Amino acid sequence: MADTPLTPEPHGQVSDAVRGNWVDTWAPAPSRPYLRLSRADRPIGTWLLFLPCMMGLMLSMLNDNIVTWHDAWTVAGCAAGAFLMRGAGCTWNDITDRDYDAQVARTQSRPIPSGQVSVKAAVFWMGLQALLSLFILLSFYPNAVFLGVVALVPVLIYPFAKRFTWWPQFFLGIAFNWGALLAWTAHSNQLQWPAVVLYLSGITWTLFYDTIYAHQDTEDDALIGVKSTARLFAENTHRWLMWFLILTVSLMGVAVVGATIDRSPLSLVIALGGPWAMGWHLFWQLRSLNTEDQDVLLRLFRSNRQAGLIPLLFFACALFV
């Protein structure tokens, strides 16, 4: 932990935000603290929430070989919902963690501990984002709406997980990959087993990338008593991440087979190229990992946007075979 409080970035910027991001550059000044609270200046989280949605939607389309204009709305709804619900979830996380964030060097510049936003205002902002998300959710099929409401449970639990378990990244995976179930159901109005297996692969992927992310704060977390898989695995992190890599690729492969079993062999082979190529990207991350280098940790974490886009490219190609 830093001996002295971290000096806030100029103009209220958050320390780990992308430099030159649209919030700090173009957004109206009064809106910036709230957009920072939603992590709009750090878009990787929105991508990591959105990508499982797209995987679920595309495998569902591969499964029944039906593509309609309704799917275009599902894409738009999932994109907007990912932005809004990620913002609401991050706001909730910062409300519950405000005392912890004030003690960790990387998070002292966040809007609540730095005094940019009051807790009362943050609660209002969280409710507004959640309400807008609900309006979008209600446009989906009834079964998808039910899944969307149930998704609130892991979202509410996650911020407290680091206080009672060494596996908070598992709880994050439960919350962040729920979109795989929801988007599959938004297409077909029924939840089928390949979607569940895809969801499980997303959880192991989250364990992979968020363990990397959590290594940024291991020293501070140890001092204030916050648990994480990064602290739990310590020098064995590489070995654990390799297992998560294998599980992610294997489970996604099973989901692909289940979704494409009635399609042509060529379509199956192309779709299976998705988890295979994603696995090589994760292996590159593992080979590049240095848990003592903050810049490397953040760069590898952010590279999971590309990791998640890779299988989508293969799934899209398989749709037209």
C-alpha positions in Angstrom: 0.0 0.0 0.0 1.2 3.5 -0.7 2.6 5.3 2.3 0.8 8.5 1.2 -2.5 8.9 -0.6 -2.3 8.6 -4.4 -2.5 12.0 -6.1 -5.7 12.1 -8.2 -5.2 12.3 -11.9 -5.7 15.8 -13.5 -9.3 16.9 -13.8 -10.5 14.0 -11.7 -9.3 11.3 -14.1 -9.1 7.8 -12.6 -5.6 6.4 -12.4 -6.2 3.2 -14.5 -8.4 4.8 -17.1 -7.5 4.7 -20.8 -5.6 7.9 -21.6 -7.4 10.1 -24.0 -10.7 8.3 -23.5 -14.0 9.9 -24.6 -15.2 10.6 -21.1 -12.2 12.7 -20.1 -11.9 14.3 -23.5 -15.4 14.9 -24.9 -18.1 14.3 -22.3 -19.7 17.4 -20.6 -17.8 18.2 -17.4 -20.8 17.7 -15.1 -21.4 14.2 -16.4 -17.8 13.0 -16.1 -17.8 11.9 -12.5 -20.9 9.7 -13.1 -19.5 8.2 -16.3 -16.3 7.4 -14.5 -18.4 5.8 -11.8 -19.9 3.6 -14.5 -16.3 2.8 -15.8 -17.2 4.4 -19.2 -13.6 5.6 -19.3 -12.5 1.9 -19.0 -14.6 0.1 -21.7 -13.0 -3.3 -21.4 -15.5 -4.3 -18.7 -18.4 -3.5 -21.1 -16.8 -5.7 -23.7 -16.3 -8.6 -21.3 -20.0 -8.4 -20.4 -21.1 -8.0 -24.1 -19.0 -10.8 -25.6 -20.6 -13.7 -23.8 -24.0 -12.3 -25.0 -22.8 -12.5 -28.6 -21.4 -15.9 -28.1 -24.7 -17.2 -26.7 -26.7 -15.5 -29.5 -24.6 -16.8 -32.3 -24.5 -20.3 -31.0 -28.3 -20.2 -30.6 -28.6 -19.1 -34.3 -26.2 -21.9 -35.3 -28.3 -24.3 -33.3 -31.6 -23.7 -35.1 -30.2 -22.2 -38.3 -32.6 -19.2 -38.0 -31.5 -15.5 -38.4 -34.2 -12.8 -38.2 -34.4 -9.0 -37.7 -35.3 -9.8 -34.1 -31.7 -10.9 -33.7 -30.4 -7.5 -34.8 -32.5 -6.0 -32.0 -31.1 -8.5 -29.6 -27.5 -7.4 -30.6 -28.4 -3.8 -30.0 -30.3 -4.5 -26.8 -27.4 -6.6 -25.4 -24.9 -3.9 -26.4 -26.9 -1.1 -24.6 -27.8 -3.4 -21.7 -24.1 -4.4 -21.3 -23.1 -0.7 -21.1 -25.9 0.1 -18.7 -25.8 -2.9 -16.4 -22.0 -2.8 -16.3 -22.4 0.8 -15.2 -25.0 0.0 -12.6 -22.9 -3.0 -11.3 -19.8 -0.9 -11.1 -21.7 1.9 -9.3 -23.0 -0.7 -6.8 -19.5 -2.1 -6.4 -18.0 1.3 -5.7 -20.7 2.1 -3.2 -20.1 -1.1 -1.2 -16.3 -0.8 -1.6 -15.8 2.9 -0.9 -13.9 2.3 2.3 -11.6 -0.3 0.7 -11.1 1.8 -2.4 -9.8 4.7 -0.2 -7.0 2.4 1.1 -5.8 1.0 -2.3 -3.4 3.1 -4.4 -5.0 2.1 -7.7 -8.6 2.9 -6.6 -8.2 6.0 -4.5 -8.9 8.2 -7.5 -12.3 6.7 -8.2 -15.3 9.1 -7.9 -16.6 8.2 -4.5 -13.3 7.9 -2.4 -12.0 11.0 -4.2 -15.1 13.0 -3.4 -16.3 13.6 -6.9 -19.7 11.8 -6.3 -21.6 11.4 -3.0 -23.0 8.1 -2.0 -26.6 9.4 -2.3 -25.9 10.6 -5.8 -24.3 7.3 -6.7 -27.4 5.4 -5.5 -29.6 7.5 -7.7 -27.3 7.0 -10.7 -27.3 3.3 -10.2 -31.1 3.2 -10.1 -31.4 5.2 -13.3 -29.0 2.8 -15.2 -30.9 -0.2 -13.8 -34.2 1.2 -14.8 -33.1 1.9 -18.4 -31.8 -1.7 -18.6 -35.1 -3.0 -17.5 -36.9 -1.2 -20.3 -34.6 -2.9 -22.8 -35.0 -6.3 -21.1 -38.8 -6.1 -21.3 -38.5 -6.1 -25.1 -37.2 -9.7 -25.1 -39.0 -13.0 -24.9 -40.6 -13.7 -21.5 -38.1 -16.5 -20.6 -35.2 -14.1 -21.4 -36.8 -11.4 -19.2 -37.0 -13.9 -16.3 -33.3 -14.7 -16.7 -32.5 -11.0 -16.8 -34.2 -10.5 -13.5 -32.5 -13.5 -11.9 -29.1 -12.0 -13.0 -29.5 -9.3 -10.4 -28.7 -11.9 -7.6 -25.0 -12.5 -8.5 -24.6 -8.8 -9.3 -25.7 -7.8 -5.8 -23.6 -10.5 -4.2 -20.3 -10.0 -6.0 -19.0 -6.9 -4.2 -19.2 -8.8 -0.9 -17.5 -12.0 -2.2 -14.0 -10.8 -1.6 -14.9 -10.5 2.1 -15.9 -14.1 2.7 -14.2 -16.2 0.0 -10.8 -16.6 -1.7 -12.8 -17.0 -5.0 -14.5 -13.7 -5.7 -13.5 -14.1 -9.3 -15.8 -17.1 -9.5 -18.7 -14.9 -8.4 -17.7 -12.3 -11.0 -17.8 -15.0 -13.6 -21.3 -16.0 -12.6 -22.4 -12.4 -13.0 -20.4 -11.4 -16.1 -21.3 -14.4 -18.3 -25.0 -14.5 -17.6 -25.5 -12.9 -20.9 -24.6 -16.2 -22.7 -27.8 -17.7 -21.1 -29.9 -14.6 -21.7 -29.0 -14.0 -25.3 -29.4 -17.6 -26.3 -32.9 -17.5 -24.8 -33.6 -14.0 -26.3 -33.2 -15.7 -29.7 -35.0 -19.0 -29.2 -37.2 -18.3 -26.1 -35.8 -21.5 -24.5 -32.7 -22.4 -22.6 -30.8 -25.4 -23.9 -27.8 -27.3 -22.6 -25.2 -25.9 -25.0 -25.9 -22.5 -23.6 -25.3 -23.7 -20.1 -21.9 -25.3 -21.1 -21.0 -22.1 -22.9 -21.8 -20.2 -19.7 -19.5 -22.5 -17.7 -16.7 -21.9 -20.2 -17.2 -18.1 -19.7 -16.9 -18.5 -15.9 -13.5 -20.3 -16.3 -12.4 -17.6 -18.8 -13.3 -14.9 -16.2 -11.2 -16.8 -13.6 -8.4 -16.6 -16.1 -8.5 -12.9 -16.9 -9.6 -11.5 -13.6 -6.9 -13.4 -11.7 -4.5 -11.5 -13.9 -6.3 -8.3 -13.2 -6.3 -9.0 -9.4 -2.5 -9.3 -9.3 -2.3 -5.6 -9.6 -3.6 -5.2 -6.0 -2.2 -8.2 -4.1 0.0 -6.1 -1.7 -2.8 -3.7 -0.8 -5.4 -6.5 -0.6 -3.2 -8.4 1.8 -2.9 -5.4 4.1 -6.6 -4.6 4.2 -7.7 -8.2 4.3 -9.4 -8.5 0.8 -9.3 -12.0 -0.7 -8.7 -12.9 -4.3 -7.6 -15.8 -6.5 -4.4 -13.8 -7.2 -3.5 -13.9 -3.5 -4.7 -17.5 -3.2 -2.6 -18.8 -6.1 0.4 -16.6 -5.6 3.5 -18.2 -7.2 1.3 -21.0 -8.6 -0.8 -18.6 -10.7 0.7 -19.8 -14.0 -0.3 -23.4 -13.2 -3.9 -22.4 -12.2 -4.3 -20.2 -15.3 -3.3 -23.1 -17.5 -6.1 -25.2 -16.1 -8.6 -22.4 -16.6 -7.4 -22.1 -20.2 -7.9 -25.8 -20.8 -11.4 -25.7 -19.2 -12.4 -22.6 -21.2 -11.4 -24.1 -24.5 -12.8 -27.6 -23.7 -16.2 -26.4 -22.4 -16.6 -24.0 -25.3 -15.8 -26.8 -27.7 -18.5 -29.0 -26.1 -21.0 -26.1 -26.4 -20.1 -25.6 -30.1 -20.6 -29.3 -30.8 -23.9 -29.3 -29.1 -25.1 -26.2 -31.0 -23.9 -27.4 -34.4 -24.5 -31.1 -34.3 -27.2 -31.0 -36.9 -25.3 -28.7 -39.3 -22.8 -29.6 -42.0 -19.4 -31.0 -41.0 -17.7 -28.0 -42.4 -19.8 -25.7 -40.3 -18.9 -27.7 -37.2 -15.2 -27.6 -38.0 -15.2 -23.8 -38.6 -17.1 -23.1 -35.4 -14.7 -25.3 -33.4 -11.9 -23.1 -34.7 -13.3 -20.4 -32.4 -12.4 -22.0 -29.1 -9.2 -23.4 -30.6 -8.0 -19.9 -31.8 -9.1 -18.3 -28.5 -7.1 -20.9 -26.6 -3.9 -19.8 -28.4 -4.6 -16.2 -27.6 -5.0 -17.1 -23.9 -1.8 -19.2 -24.1 0.0 -16.1 -25.4 -1.3 -14.2 -22.4 0.0 -16.9 -20.1 3.4 -16.9 -21.8 3.6 -13.1 -21.5 2.4 -12.9 -17.9 4.6 -11.2 -15.3 2.7 -10.8 -12.1 5.2 -8.2 -10.8 4.7 -5.8 -13.7 1.6 -3.6 -13.4 1.7 -2.5 -17.0 1.9 -6.0 -18.3 -1.0 -7.1 -16.1 -3.3 -4.3 -17.3 -2.3 -4.8 -20.9 -3.0 -8.6 -20.8 -6.3 -8.1 -19.0 -7.4 -5.6 -21.6 -6.4 -8.0 -24.4 -9.3 -10.3 -23.5 -11.5 -8.1 -25.7 -9.6 -9.6 -28.6 -9.7 -13.0 -27.1 -13.5 -12.9 -26.9 -13.8 -11.5 -30.4 -11.9 -14.4 -31.9 -14.6 -17.1 -31.5 -17.3 -14.7 -32.7 -15.5 -14.4 -36.0 -15.4 -18.2 -36.4 -19.1 -18.5 -35.4 -20.1 -15.9 -37.9 -18.3 -17.7 -40.7 -19.9 -21.0 -39.6 -23.4 -19.4 -39.9 -23.0 -19.0 -43.7 -21.7 -22.6 -44.4 
